[in-house]
Amino acid sequence: MDCHICSQKTKYFTDETTSIVYYYCLGCEYIFKSLENYSSIEKQKARYDLHDNDEGSESYKAYYQRFLDFVLPLVGSPESALDFGCGKSTLLVNMLNNMNIKSTYYDPLYHPNTTYDSKKYELIVSTEVFEHLHRPDEVFVRLLSRLEQHGYLAIQTQFHPNNSDIFKRWYYHQDPTHIVFFQIPDI
Ligand SMILES: [Zn+2]
């Protein structure tokens, strides 16, 4: 199996507790679950429907505020933004709009009819989305094409620990909808 991202060779390891096979790219250190763990859209939605993203929740707001406090100082003063993969909630977009950043949202399951293909944005945010994607490389390229010149794509996901023993104990891959995991490659 070659890496989706960089086409280099992978090696695999098995999590003995779940028997799930993981492929580890020897080039870019990307890890992905074996393909039978990739769920259909319907199955994924059934699981996401269980997530309780309460718009009024202070902890949920605080979670997004931490994200914005990290991202916004790095990206200057964007006038437009897209929240890609927002899930059910438009809370992050509401927060951006309240900061006078004209923002919209898209989610393939919950808000598939909002279109982003004909527009460009100074900032695209995508929080806790990329670990769910079957082909994150393709989505990454598509989102880059929707950025204004000098725009920013801000992705939040957790980097894997880059050690298979520690990885097996890591909570993040135990969510069945989390199927791909990234690492910053040595350059
Ligand atoms: Zn790779």
Backbone and ligand atoms as CSV (ligand in chain L), in Angstrom:
chain,resi,resn,atom,element,x,y,z
A,1,MET,N,N,0.861,-1.205,0.000
A,1,MET,CA,C,0.000,0.000,0.000
A,1,MET,C,C,0.893,1.248,0.000
A,2,ASP,N,N,0.674,2.131,-0.958
A,2,ASP,CA,C,1.458,3.365,-0.996
A,2,ASP,C,C,0.706,4.490,-0.279
A,3,CYS,N,N,1.464,5.483,0.128
A,3,CYS,CA,C,0.886,6.620,0.865
A,3,CYS,C,C,-0.024,7.443,-0.046
A,4,HIS,N,N,-1.202,7.828,0.491
A,4,HIS,CA,C,-2.113,8.694,-0.279
A,4,HIS,C,C,-1.507,10.058,-0.529
A,5,ILE,N,N,-0.673,10.483,0.413
A,5,ILE,CA,C,-0.223,11.869,0.382
A,5,ILE,C,C,0.995,12.032,-0.516
A,6,CYS,N,N,1.998,11.162,-0.334
A,6,CYS,CA,C,3.265,11.389,-1.039
A,6,CYS,C,C,3.657,10.210,-1.920
A,7,SER,N,N,2.819,9.156,-1.982
A,7,SER,CA,C,3.024,7.997,-2.870
A,7,SER,C,C,4.227,7.138,-2.493
A,8,GLN,N,N,4.843,7.410,-1.355
A,8,GLN,CA,C,5.973,6.563,-0.967
A,8,GLN,C,C,5.465,5.297,-0.275
A,9,LYS,N,N,6.401,4.387,-0.040
A,9,LYS,CA,C,6.055,3.088,0.552
A,9,LYS,C,C,5.601,3.266,2.009
A,10,THR,N,N,4.750,2.335,2.434
A,10,THR,CA,C,4.327,2.324,3.836
A,10,THR,C,C,4.735,0.992,4.460
A,11,LYS,N,N,4.784,0.986,5.790
A,11,LYS,CA,C,4.816,-0.284,6.521
A,11,LYS,C,C,3.550,-0.316,7.368
A,12,TYR,N,N,3.187,-1.477,7.883
A,12,TYR,CA,C,1.958,-1.508,8.670
A,12,TYR,C,C,2.199,-2.114,10.035
A,13,PHE,N,N,1.313,-1.765,10.943
A,13,PHE,CA,C,1.307,-2.388,12.263
A,13,PHE,C,C,-0.139,-2.609,12.667
A,14,THR,N,N,-0.349,-3.542,13.592
A,14,THR,CA,C,-1.702,-3.895,14.016
A,14,THR,C,C,-1.893,-3.527,15.481
A,15,ASP,N,N,-3.020,-2.912,15.784
A,15,ASP,CA,C,-3.397,-2.679,17.177
A,15,ASP,C,C,-4.034,-3.985,17.681
A,16,GLU,N,N,-3.345,-4.672,18.575
A,16,GLU,CA,C,-3.797,-6.012,18.985
A,16,GLU,C,C,-5.163,-5.976,19.675
A,17,THR,N,N,-5.491,-4.869,20.328
A,17,THR,CA,C,-6.770,-4.844,21.051
A,17,THR,C,C,-7.966,-4.726,20.112
A,18,THR,N,N,-7.774,-4.125,18.962
A,18,THR,CA,C,-8.901,-3.926,18.034
A,18,THR,C,C,-8.714,-4.696,16.732
A,19,SER,N,N,-7.519,-5.214,16.504
A,19,SER,CA,C,-7.137,-5.880,15.244
A,19,SER,C,C,-7.158,-4.928,14.050
A,20,ILE,N,N,-7.211,-3.649,14.316
A,20,ILE,CA,C,-7.168,-2.680,13.215
A,20,ILE,C,C,-5.731,-2.546,12.720
A,21,VAL,N,N,-5.601,-2.586,11.389
A,21,VAL,CA,C,-4.292,-2.424,10.756
A,21,VAL,C,C,-4.104,-0.956,10.372
A,22,TYR,N,N,-2.923,-0.432,10.691
A,22,TYR,CA,C,-2.564,0.951,10.371
A,22,TYR,C,C,-1.371,0.942,9.425
A,23,TYR,N,N,-1.436,1.798,8.428
A,23,TYR,CA,C,-0.309,1.969,7.510
A,23,TYR,C,C,0.439,3.240,7.890
A,24,TYR,N,N,1.747,3.123,7.890
A,24,TYR,CA,C,2.616,4.235,8.302
A,24,TYR,C,C,3.540,4.569,7.132
A,25,CYS,N,N,3.459,5.794,6.659
A,25,CYS,CA,C,4.270,6.189,5.499
A,25,CYS,C,C,5.718,6.436,5.919
A,26,LEU,N,N,6.631,5.781,5.209
A,26,LEU,CA,C,8.048,5.935,5.523
A,26,LEU,C,C,8.582,7.279,5.044
A,27,GLY,N,N,7.804,7.946,4.186
A,27,GLY,CA,C,8.228,9.254,3.686
A,27,GLY,C,C,7.737,10.391,4.565
A,28,CYS,N,N,6.425,10.558,4.651
A,28,CYS,CA,C,5.872,11.751,5.328
A,28,CYS,C,C,5.290,11.429,6.706
A,29,GLU,N,N,5.371,10.164,7.122
A,29,GLU,CA,C,4.941,9.751,8.472
A,29,GLU,C,C,3.430,9.847,8.686
A,30,TYR,N,N,2.706,9.955,7.595
A,30,TYR,CA,C,1.234,9.901,7.629
A,30,TYR,C,C,0.810,8.481,8.021
A,31,ILE,N,N,-0.214,8.376,8.864
A,31,ILE,CA,C,-0.762,7.071,9.258
A,31,ILE,C,C,-2.213,7.009,8.815
A,32,PHE,N,N,-2.613,5.904,8.221
A,32,PHE,CA,C,-4.031,5.731,7.883
A,32,PHE,C,C,-4.470,4.312,8.201
A,33,LYS,N,N,-5.744,4.216,8.617
A,33,LYS,CA,C,-6.315,2.905,8.915
A,33,LYS,C,C,-6.522,2.134,7.618
A,34,SER,N,N,-6.552,0.804,7.708
A,34,SER,CA,C,-6.826,0.005,6.517
A,34,SER,C,C,-8.233,0.327,6.012
A,35,LEU,N,N,-8.407,0.162,4.726
A,35,LEU,CA,C,-9.551,0.779,4.056
A,35,LEU,C,C,-10.904,0.255,4.532
A,36,GLU,N,N,-10.968,-0.954,5.090
A,36,GLU,CA,C,-12.278,-1.444,5.549
A,36,GLU,C,C,-12.778,-0.651,6.766
A,37,ASN,N,N,-11.905,0.177,7.328
A,37,ASN,CA,C,-12.336,1.036,8.440
A,37,ASN,C,C,-12.894,2.376,7.970
A,38,TYR,N,N,-12.887,2.583,6.665
A,38,TYR,CA,C,-13.441,3.829,6.125
A,38,TYR,C,C,-14.951,3.641,6.000
A,39,SER,N,N,-15.726,4.448,6.719
A,39,SER,CA,C,-17.178,4.264,6.751
A,39,SER,C,C,-17.857,5.055,5.638
A,40,SER,N,N,-19.048,4.594,5.296
A,40,SER,CA,C,-19.884,5.344,4.360
A,40,SER,C,C,-20.324,6.645,5.026
A,41,ILE,N,N,-20.758,7.568,4.203
A,41,ILE,CA,C,-21.273,8.850,4.694
A,41,ILE,C,C,-22.411,8.621,5.689
A,42,GLU,N,N,-23.305,7.670,5.390
A,42,GLU,CA,C,-24.477,7.436,6.246
A,42,GLU,C,C,-24.040,6.950,7.627
A,43,LYS,N,N,-23.074,6.028,7.634
A,43,LYS,CA,C,-22.593,5.499,8.913
A,43,LYS,C,C,-21.906,6.592,9.729
A,44,GLN,N,N,-21.132,7.411,9.026
A,44,GLN,CA,C,-20.454,8.492,9.736
A,44,GLN,C,C,-21.476,9.445,10.348
A,45,LYS,N,N,-22.505,9.757,9.572
A,45,LYS,CA,C,-23.503,10.719,10.062
A,45,LYS,C,C,-24.209,10.162,11.296
A,46,ALA,N,N,-24.486,8.855,11.283
A,46,ALA,CA,C,-25.155,8.250,12.441
A,46,ALA,C,C,-24.328,8.474,13.700
A,47,ARG,N,N,-23.008,8.412,13.552
A,47,ARG,CA,C,-22.163,8.621,14.724
A,47,ARG,C,C,-22.083,10.101,15.093
A,48,TYR,N,N,-21.973,10.966,14.081
A,48,TYR,CA,C,-21.888,12.400,14.387
A,48,TYR,C,C,-23.185,12.905,15.017
A,49,ASP,N,N,-24.304,12.265,14.652
A,49,ASP,CA,C,-25.581,12.697,15.222
A,49,ASP,C,C,-25.574,12.567,16.748
A,50,LEU,N,N,-24.695,11.706,17.267
A,50,LEU,CA,C,-24.611,11.511,18.717
A,50,LEU,C,C,-23.841,12.638,19.401
A,51,HIS,N,N,-23.011,13.354,18.597
A,51,HIS,CA,C,-22.215,14.433,19.204
A,51,HIS,C,C,-23.150,15.521,19.718
A,52,ASP,N,N,-22.903,15.966,20.897
A,52,ASP,CA,C,-23.757,16.985,21.475
A,52,ASP,C,C,-23.036,18.331,21.401
A,53,ASN,N,N,-23.198,18.981,20.267
A,53,ASN,CA,C,-22.554,20.286,20.108
A,53,ASN,C,C,-23.551,21.385,20.453
A,54,ASP,N,N,-23.676,21.631,21.710
A,54,ASP,CA,C,-24.660,22.597,22.182
A,54,ASP,C,C,-24.162,24.013,21.890
A,55,GLU,N,N,-24.905,24.701,21.052
A,55,GLU,CA,C,-24.498,26.047,20.627
A,55,GLU,C,C,-24.339,27.002,21.809
A,56,GLY,N,N,-25.129,26.772,22.839
A,56,GLY,CA,C,-25.091,27.697,23.963
A,56,GLY,C,C,-24.029,27.338,24.990
A,57,SER,N,N,-23.368,26.226,24.786
A,57,SER,CA,C,-22.434,25.744,25.793
A,57,SER,C,C,-21.221,26.663,25.908
A,58,GLU,N,N,-20.939,27.077,27.125
A,58,GLU,CA,C,-19.793,27.950,27.338
A,58,GLU,C,C,-18.488,27.225,27.049
A,59,SER,N,N,-18.439,25.928,27.332
A,59,SER,CA,C,-17.185,25.205,27.114
A,59,SER,C,C,-16.917,25.053,25.612
A,60,TYR,N,N,-17.981,24.943,24.857
A,60,TYR,CA,C,-17.834,24.827,23.412
A,60,TYR,C,C,-17.355,26.150,22.820
A,61,LYS,N,N,-17.918,27.224,23.334
A,61,LYS,CA,C,-17.463,28.556,22.890
A,61,LYS,C,C,-16.001,28.776,23.262
A,62,ALA,N,N,-15.652,28.368,24.470
A,62,ALA,CA,C,-14.282,28.560,24.933
A,62,ALA,C,C,-13.304,27.750,24.086
A,63,TYR,N,N,-13.745,26.589,23.666
A,63,TYR,CA,C,-12.932,25.720,22.804
A,63,TYR,C,C,-12.606,26.431,21.490
A,64,TYR,N,N,-13.637,27.019,20.864
A,64,TYR,CA,C,-13.405,27.739,19.610
A,64,TYR,C,C,-12.629,29.029,19.841
A,65,GLN,N,N,-12.865,29.651,20.984
A,65,GLN,CA,C,-12.134,30.891,21.266
A,65,GLN,C,C,-10.635,30.610,21.370
A,66,ARG,N,N,-10.267,29.475,21.960
A,66,ARG,CA,C,-8.842,29.107,22.045
A,66,ARG,C,C,-8.267,28.931,20.643
A,67,PHE,N,N,-9.044,28.310,19.761
A,67,PHE,CA,C,-8.607,28.127,18.369
A,67,PHE,C,C,-8.390,29.490,17.707
A,68,LEU,N,N,-9.379,30.389,17.859
A,68,LEU,CA,C,-9.274,31.710,17.223
A,68,LEU,C,C,-8.144,32.531,17.831
A,69,ASP,N,N,-7.947,32.417,19.135
A,69,ASP,CA,C,-6.870,33.168,19.786
A,69,ASP,C,C,-5.504,32.722,19.267
A,70,PHE,N,N,-5.418,31.466,18.847
A,70,PHE,CA,C,-4.164,30.972,18.274
A,70,PHE,C,C,-4.025,31.429,16.820
A,71,VAL,N,N,-5.115,31.303,16.054
A,71,VAL,CA,C,-5.027,31.500,14.599
A,71,VAL,C,C,-5.002,32.976,14.210
A,72,LEU,N,N,-5.902,33.766,14.783
A,72,LEU,CA,C,-6.087,35.126,14.254
A,72,LEU,C,C,-4.828,36.004,14.347
A,73,PRO,N,N,-4.044,35.924,15.417
A,73,PRO,CA,C,-2.822,36.744,15.424
A,73,PRO,C,C,-1.836,36.364,14.313
A,74,LEU,N,N,-1.960,35.148,13.788
A,74,LEU,CA,C,-1.032,34.699,12.744
A,74,LEU,C,C,-1.476,35.117,11.344
A,75,VAL,N,N,-2.753,35.431,11.190
A,75,VAL,CA,C,-3.283,35.621,9.832
A,75,VAL,C,C,-3.674,37.065,9.544
A,76,GLY,N,N,-3.358,37.982,10.419
A,76,GLY,CA,C,-3.674,39.386,10.156
A,76,GLY,C,C,-5.152,39.658,10.360
A,77,SER,N,N,-5.724,40.422,9.459
A,77,SER,CA,C,-7.129,40.820,9.610
A,77,SER,C,C,-7.941,40.372,8.407
A,78,PRO,N,N,-8.292,39.085,8.343
A,78,PRO,CA,C,-9.053,38.621,7.187
A,78,PRO,C,C,-10.437,39.265,7.144
A,79,GLU,N,N,-10.899,39.506,5.928
A,79,GLU,CA,C,-12.247,40.080,5.787
A,79,GLU,C,C,-13.280,39.003,5.503
A,80,SER,N,N,-12.815,37.812,5.085
A,80,SER,CA,C,-13.763,36.749,4.750
A,80,SER,C,C,-13.211,35.416,5.237
A,81,ALA,N,N,-14.131,34.528,5.598
A,81,ALA,CA,C,-13.690,33.212,6.087
A,81,ALA,C,C,-14.737,32.155,5.744
A,82,LEU,N,N,-14.239,30.934,5.649
A,82,LEU,CA,C,-15.087,29.752,5.451
A,82,LEU,C,C,-14.755,28.755,6.555
A,83,ASP,N,N,-15.797,28.210,7.182
A,83,ASP,CA,C,-15.591,27.095,8.109
A,83,ASP,C,C,-15.935,25.824,7.340
A,84,PHE,N,N,-14.896,25.052,7.001
A,84,PHE,CA,C,-15.094,23.847,6.198
A,84,PHE,C,C,-15.253,22.644,7.128
A,85,GLY,N,N,-16.390,21.964,7.006
A,85,GLY,CA,C,-16.638,20.793,7.853
A,85,GLY,C,C,-17.126,21.196,9.231
A,86,CYS,N,N,-18.054,22.140,9.279
A,86,CYS,CA,C,-18.485,22.706,10.566
A,86,CYS,C,C,-19.330,21.732,11.377
A,87,GLY,N,N,-19.809,20.640,10.762
A,87,GLY,CA,C,-20.740,19.765,11.476
A,87,GLY,C,C,-22.111,20.427,11.535
A,88,LYS,N,N,-22.865,20.094,12.574
A,88,LYS,CA,C,-24.192,20.691,12.718
A,88,LYS,C,C,-24.101,22.176,13.037
A,89,SER,N,N,-23.052,22.528,13.763
A,89,SER,CA,C,-23.009,23.826,14.421
A,89,SER,C,C,-22.503,24.940,13.517
A,90,THR,N,N,-23.093,26.115,13.645
A,90,THR,CA,C,-22.544,27.299,12.988
A,90,THR,C,C,-21.945,28.248,14.029
A,91,LEU,N,N,-21.640,27.727,15.184
A,91,LEU,CA,C,-21.153,28.567,16.270
A,91,LEU,C,C,-19.849,29.288,15.912
A,92,LEU,N,N,-18.903,28.574,15.333
A,92,LEU,CA,C,-17.614,29.197,15.000
A,92,LEU,C,C,-17.828,30.318,13.983
A,93,VAL,N,N,-18.695,30.074,13.003
A,93,VAL,CA,C,-18.999,31.103,12.004
A,93,VAL,C,C,-19.671,32.310,12.660
A,94,ASN,N,N,-20.561,32.050,13.593
A,94,ASN,CA,C,-21.209,33.167,14.300
A,94,ASN,C,C,-20.168,33.994,15.055
A,95,MET,N,N,-19.205,33.316,15.659
A,95,MET,CA,C,-18.157,34.034,16.395
A,95,MET,C,C,-17.312,34.877,15.445
A,96,LEU,N,N,-16.995,34.309,14.272
A,96,LEU,CA,C,-16.206,35.057,13.288
A,96,LEU,C,C,-16.998,36.265,12.780
A,97,ASN,N,N,-18.270,36.045,12.492
A,97,ASN,CA,C,-19.093,37.156,12.015
A,97,ASN,C,C,-19.190,38.264,13.066
A,98,ASN,N,N,-19.249,37.861,14.322
A,98,ASN,CA,C,-19.296,38.859,15.399
A,98,ASN,C,C,-18.006,39.660,15.500
A,99,MET,N,N,-16.922,39.118,14.905
A,99,MET,CA,C,-15.649,39.843,14.877
A,99,MET,C,C,-15.490,40.603,13.557
A,100,ASN,N,N,-16.607,40.772,12.840
A,100,ASN,CA,C,-16.609,41.485,11.553
A,100,ASN,C,C,-15.794,40.799,10.475
A,101,ILE,N,N,-15.680,39.475,10.569
A,101,ILE,CA,C,-15.088,38.678,9.490
A,101,ILE,C,C,-16.264,37.988,8.806
A,102,LYS,N,N,-16.533,38.405,7.582
A,102,LYS,CA,C,-17.722,37.914,6.878
A,102,LYS,C,C,-17.516,36.431,6.565
A,103,SER,N,N,-18.305,35.589,7.218
A,103,SER,CA,C,-17.979,34.166,7.211
A,103,SER,C,C,-19.168,33.306,6.817
A,104,THR,N,N,-18.831,32.196,6.206
A,104,THR,CA,C,-19.842,31.227,5.839
A,104,THR,C,C,-19.336,29.830,6.190
A,105,TYR,N,N,-20.152,28.826,5.921
A,105,TYR,CA,C,-19.804,27.490,6.372
A,105,TYR,C,C,-20.222,26.466,5.326
A,106,TYR,N,N,-19.587,25.316,5.443
A,106,TYR,CA,C,-19.950,24.195,4.570
A,106,TYR,C,C,-19.734,22.918,5.361
A,107,ASP,N,N,-20.652,21.988,5.206
A,107,ASP,CA,C,-20.441,20.658,5.769
A,107,ASP,C,C,-21.108,19.642,4.845
A,108,PRO,N,N,-20.393,18.624,4.419
A,108,PRO,CA,C,-20.966,17.693,3.437
A,108,PRO,C,C,-22.173,16.929,3.969
A,109,LEU,N,N,-22.280,16.791,5.300
A,109,LEU,CA,C,-23.401,16.046,5.868
A,109,LEU,C,C,-24.542,16.943,6.318
A,110,TYR,N,N,-24.209,18.036,6.999
A,110,TYR,CA,C,-25.254,18.831,7.649
A,110,TYR,C,C,-25.613,20.109,6.883
A,111,HIS,N,N,-24.674,20.615,6.126
A,111,HIS,CA,C,-24.937,21.848,5.361
A,111,HIS,C,C,-24.371,21.704,3.950
A,112,PRO,N,N,-24.846,20.701,3.219
A,112,PRO,CA,C,-24.249,20.438,1.896
A,112,PRO,C,C,-24.680,21.438,0.831
A,113,ASN,N,N,-25.709,22.211,1.116
A,113,ASN,CA,C,-26.219,23.104,0.066
A,113,ASN,C,C,-25.605,24.494,0.085
A,114,THR,N,N,-24.815,24.781,1.113
A,114,THR,CA,C,-24.092,26.052,1.077
A,114,THR,C,C,-22.893,25.831,0.166
A,115,THR,N,N,-22.735,26.669,-0.804
A,115,THR,CA,C,-21.687,26.414,-1.794
A,115,THR,C,C,-20.459,27.269,-1.490
A,116,TYR,N,N,-19.309,26.699,-1.684
A,116,TYR,CA,C,-18.076,27.479,-1.521
A,116,TYR,C,C,-17.226,27.425,-2.785
A,117,ASP,N,N,-17.708,26.732,-3.798
A,117,ASP,CA,C,-16.881,26.492,-4.976
A,117,ASP,C,C,-16.664,27.728,-5.842
A,118,SER,N,N,-17.575,28.671,-5.770
A,118,SER,CA,C,-17.447,29.818,-6.664
A,118,SER,C,C,-16.819,31.017,-5.965
A,119,LYS,N,N,-16.423,30.812,-4.715
A,119,LYS,CA,C,-15.935,31.960,-3.951
A,119,LYS,C,C,-14.510,31.716,-3.487
A,120,LYS,N,N,-13.869,32.801,-3.074
A,120,LYS,CA,C,-12.548,32.686,-2.470
A,120,LYS,C,C,-12.565,33.390,-1.120
A,121,TYR,N,N,-11.684,32.951,-0.258
A,121,TYR,CA,C,-11.700,33.413,1.128
A,121,TYR,C,C,-10.289,33.808,1.560
A,122,GLU,N,N,-10.229,34.757,2.471
A,122,GLU,CA,C,-8.919,35.129,3.011
A,122,GLU,C,C,-8.491,34.159,4.106
A,123,LEU,N,N,-9.477,33.483,4.687
A,123,LEU,CA,C,-9.162,32.506,5.737
A,123,LEU,C,C,-10.129,31.327,5.598
A,124,ILE,N,N,-9.590,30.124,5.587
A,124,ILE,CA,C,-10.420,28.921,5.686
A,124,ILE,C,C,-10.006,28.197,6.952
A,125,VAL,N,N,-10.980,27.882,7.794
A,125,VAL,CA,C,-10.700,27.132,9.025
A,125,VAL,C,C,-11.355,25.758,8.907
A,126,SER,N,N,-10.713,24.789,9.513
A,126,SER,CA,C,-11.246,23.426,9.483
A,126,SER,C,C,-10.788,22.741,10.769
A,127,THR,N,N,-11.688,22.676,11.735
A,127,THR,CA,C,-11.301,22.152,13.051
A,127,THR,C,C,-11.811,20.726,13.227
A,128,GLU,N,N,-10.890,19.851,13.534
A,128,GLU,CA,C,-11.210,18.438,13.806
A,128,GLU,C,C,-11.992,17.821,12.639
A,129,VAL,N,N,-11.504,18.043,11.454
A,129,VAL,CA,C,-12.127,17.523,10.236
A,129,VAL,C,C,-11.174,16.590,9.493
A,130,PHE,N,N,-9.920,17.011,9.366
A,130,PHE,CA,C,-9.018,16.281,8.466
A,130,PHE,C,C,-8.768,14.839,8.896
A,131,GLU,N,N,-8.875,14.542,10.183
A,131,GLU,CA,C,-8.661,13.161,10.624
A,131,GLU,C,C,-9.805,12.237,10.194
A,132,HIS,N,N,-10.904,12.831,9.679
A,132,HIS,CA,C,-12.047,12.046,9.204
A,132,HIS,C,C,-11.996,11.770,7.692
A,133,LEU,N,N,-11.111,12.418,6.980
A,133,LEU,CA,C,-11.214,12.435,5.513
A,133,LEU,C,C,-10.584,11.206,4.874
A,134,HIS,N,N,-11.290,10.635,3.910
A,134,HIS,CA,C,-10.748,9.486,3.182
A,134,HIS,C,C,-9.545,9.904,2.344
A,135,ARG,N,N,-9.633,11.065,1.740
A,135,ARG,CA,C,-8.529,11.570,0.908
A,135,ARG,C,C,-8.223,13.017,1.301
A,136,PRO,N,N,-7.527,13.187,2.417
A,136,PRO,CA,C,-7.242,14.556,2.863
A,136,PRO,C,C,-6.407,15.342,1.869
A,137,ASP,N,N,-5.600,14.637,1.072
A,137,ASP,CA,C,-4.767,15.338,0.087
A,137,ASP,C,C,-5.646,16.057,-0.935
A,138,GLU,N,N,-6.717,15.391,-1.366
A,138,GLU,CA,C,-7.593,15.997,-2.380
A,138,GLU,C,C,-8.364,17.186,-1.802
A,139,VAL,N,N,-8.810,17.050,-0.578
A,139,VAL,CA,C,-9.537,18.160,0.059
A,139,VAL,C,C,-8.598,19.339,0.283
A,140,PHE,N,N,-7.379,19.033,0.686
A,140,PHE,CA,C,-6.376,20.080,0.921
A,140,PHE,C,C,-6.167,20.910,-0.351
A,141,VAL,N,N,-5.995,20.239,-1.469
A,141,VAL,CA,C,-5.773,20.941,-2.743
A,141,VAL,C,C,-7.009,21.769,-3.111
A,142,ARG,N,N,-8.194,21.175,-2.886
A,142,ARG,CA,C,-9.431,21.892,-3.227
A,142,ARG,C,C,-9.568,23.158,-2.377
A,143,LEU,N,N,-9.247,23.044,-1.105
A,143,LEU,CA,C,-9.368,24.220,-0.237
A,143,LEU,C,C,-8.324,25.280,-0.595
A,144,LEU,N,N,-7.117,24.846,-0.946
A,144,LEU,CA,C,-6.110,25.838,-1.346
A,144,LEU,C,C,-6.588,26.638,-2.546
A,145,SER,N,N,-7.328,25.980,-3.451
A,145,SER,CA,C,-7.812,26.683,-4.651
A,145,SER,C,C,-8.902,27.692,-4.307
A,146,ARG,N,N,-9.453,27.629,-3.114
A,146,ARG,CA,C,-10.502,28.560,-2.687
A,146,ARG,C,C,-9.948,29.701,-1.841
A,147,LEU,N,N,-8.619,29.751,-1.717
A,147,LEU,CA,C,-8.011,30.831,-0.932
A,147,LEU,C,C,-7.694,32.019,-1.817
A,148,GLU,N,N,-7.952,33.197,-1.293
A,148,GLU,CA,C,-7.441,34.408,-1.930
A,148,GLU,C,C,-5.914,34.363,-1.893
A,149,GLN,N,N,-5.306,35.149,-2.775
A,149,GLN,CA,C,-3.846,35.248,-2.723
A,149,GLN,C,C,-3.432,35.711,-1.320
A,150,HIS,N,N,-2.441,35.093,-0.758
A,150,HIS,CA,C,-1.965,35.375,0.601
A,150,HIS,C,C,-2.996,34.992,1.680
A,151,GLY,N,N,-3.994,34.183,1.288
A,151,GLY,CA,C,-4.940,33.697,2.280
A,151,GLY,C,C,-4.329,32.575,3.116
A,152,TYR,N,N,-5.063,32.176,4.148
A,152,TYR,CA,C,-4.566,31.149,5.065
A,152,TYR,C,C,-5.579,30.015,5.211
A,153,LEU,N,N,-5.038,28.810,5.285
A,153,LEU,CA,C,-5.830,27.626,5.619
A,153,LEU,C,C,-5.383,27.172,7.007
A,154,ALA,N,N,-6.300,27.213,7.972
A,154,ALA,CA,C,-5.970,26.853,9.360
A,154,ALA,C,C,-6.676,25.548,9.711
A,155,ILE,N,N,-5.883,24.504,9.892
A,155,ILE,CA,C,-6.422,23.171,10.165
A,155,ILE,C,C,-6.093,22.797,11.600
A,156,GLN,N,N,-7.105,22.328,12.333
A,156,GLN,CA,C,-6.832,21.785,13.663
A,156,GLN,C,C,-7.051,20.283,13.643
A,157,THR,N,N,-6.003,19.559,13.955
A,157,THR,CA,C,-6.092,18.111,14.160
A,157,THR,C,C,-4.950,17.772,15.109
A,158,GLN,N,N,-4.950,16.571,15.660
A,158,GLN,CA,C,-3.856,16.243,16.581
A,158,GLN,C,C,-2.766,15.481,15.847
A,159,PHE,N,N,-1.517,15.858,16.066
A,159,PHE,CA,C,-0.397,15.115,15.493
A,159,PHE,C,C,-0.203,13.815,16.262
A,160,HIS,N,N,0.066,12.744,15.542
A,160,HIS,CA,C,0.252,11.462,16.213
A,160,HIS,C,C,1.629,11.397,16.884
A,161,PRO,N,N,1.791,10.496,17.834
A,161,PRO,CA,C,3.026,10.494,18.634
A,161,PRO,C,C,4.246,9.894,17.924
A,162,ASN,N,N,4.057,9.361,16.727
A,162,ASN,CA,C,5.165,8.859,15.918
A,162,ASN,C,C,5.949,7.737,16.592
A,163,ASN,N,N,5.216,6.898,17.282
A,163,ASN,CA,C,5.806,5.718,17.919
A,163,ASN,C,C,4.654,4.719,18.028
A,164,SER,N,N,4.787,3.546,17.432
A,164,SER,CA,C,3.617,2.666,17.318
A,164,SER,C,C,3.117,2.191,18.680
A,165,ASP,N,N,4.018,1.993,19.647
A,165,ASP,CA,C,3.558,1.555,20.974
A,165,ASP,C,C,2.759,2.652,21.666
A,166,ILE,N,N,3.266,3.878,21.586
A,166,ILE,CA,C,2.539,5.003,22.197
A,166,ILE,C,C,1.263,5.268,21.407
A,167,PHE,N,N,1.356,5.121,20.089
A,167,PHE,CA,C,0.176,5.330,19.232
A,167,PHE,C,C,-0.963,4.417,19.663
A,168,LYS,N,N,-0.674,3.174,19.946
A,168,LYS,CA,C,-1.748,2.224,20.297
A,168,LYS,C,C,-2.490,2.653,21.570
A,169,ARG,N,N,-1.796,3.347,22.444
A,169,ARG,CA,C,-2.449,3.802,23.684
A,169,ARG,C,C,-3.091,5.180,23.530
A,170,TRP,N,N,-2.848,5.815,22.417
A,170,TRP,CA,C,-3.323,7.181,22.163
A,170,TRP,C,C,-4.830,7.145,21.943
A,171,TYR,N,N,-5.581,8.040,22.572
A,171,TYR,CA,C,-7.048,7.985,22.492
A,171,TYR,C,C,-7.585,8.367,21.121
A,172,TYR,N,N,-6.812,9.178,20.402
A,172,TYR,CA,C,-7.384,9.887,19.255
A,172,TYR,C,C,-7.821,8.957,18.123
A,173,HIS,N,N,-7.130,7.849,17.947
A,173,HIS,CA,C,-7.479,6.958,16.830
A,173,HIS,C,C,-8.586,5.983,17.224
A,174,GLN,N,N,-9.012,6.035,18.492
A,174,GLN,CA,C,-10.014,5.063,18.932
A,174,GLN,C,C,-11.428,5.473,18.541
A,175,ASP,N,N,-11.608,6.719,18.163
A,175,ASP,CA,C,-12.870,7.126,17.542
A,175,ASP,C,C,-12.911,6.477,16.156
A,176,PRO,N,N,-13.924,5.632,15.886
A,176,PRO,CA,C,-13.928,4.924,14.600
A,176,PRO,C,C,-14.008,5.833,13.385
A,177,THR,N,N,-14.447,7.078,13.574
A,177,THR,CA,C,-14.496,7.985,12.422
A,177,THR,C,C,-13.169,8.714,12.207
A,178,HIS,N,N,-12.236,8.556,13.134
A,178,HIS,CA,C,-10.885,9.115,12.922
A,178,HIS,C,C,-10.070,8.061,12.185
A,179,ILE,N,N,-9.710,8.362,10.948
A,179,ILE,CA,C,-9.082,7.322,10.128
A,179,ILE,C,C,-7.697,7.690,9.609
A,180,VAL,N,N,-7.346,8.967,9.648
A,180,VAL,CA,C,-6.022,9.373,9.154
A,180,VAL,C,C,-5.372,10.324,10.152
A,181,PHE,N,N,-4.034,10.242,10.241
A,181,PHE,CA,C,-3.311,10.959,11.283
A,181,PHE,C,C,-2.015,11.504,10.692
A,182,PHE,N,N,-1.672,12.693,11.130
A,182,PHE,CA,C,-0.569,13.420,10.495
A,182,PHE,C,C,0.577,13.639,11.471
A,183,GLN,N,N,1.711,13.970,10.878
A,183,GLN,CA,C,2.871,14.305,11.667
A,183,GLN,C,C,3.656,15.361,10.874
A,184,ILE,N,N,4.397,16.194,11.565
A,184,ILE,CA,C,5.229,17.161,10.843
A,184,ILE,C,C,6.486,16.428,10.410
A,185,PRO,N,N,6.721,16.290,9.100
A,185,PRO,CA,C,7.915,15.555,8.674
A,185,PRO,C,C,9.182,16.362,8.945
A,186,ASP,N,N,10.277,15.666,9.162
A,186,ASP,CA,C,11.570,16.342,9.266
A,186,ASP,C,C,11.911,16.873,7.883
A,187,ILE,N,N,12.341,18.112,7.856
A,187,ILE,CA,C,12.704,18.691,6.555
A,187,ILE,C,C,14.208,18.894,6.515
L,1,ZN,ZN,ZN,3.563,9.817,2.719
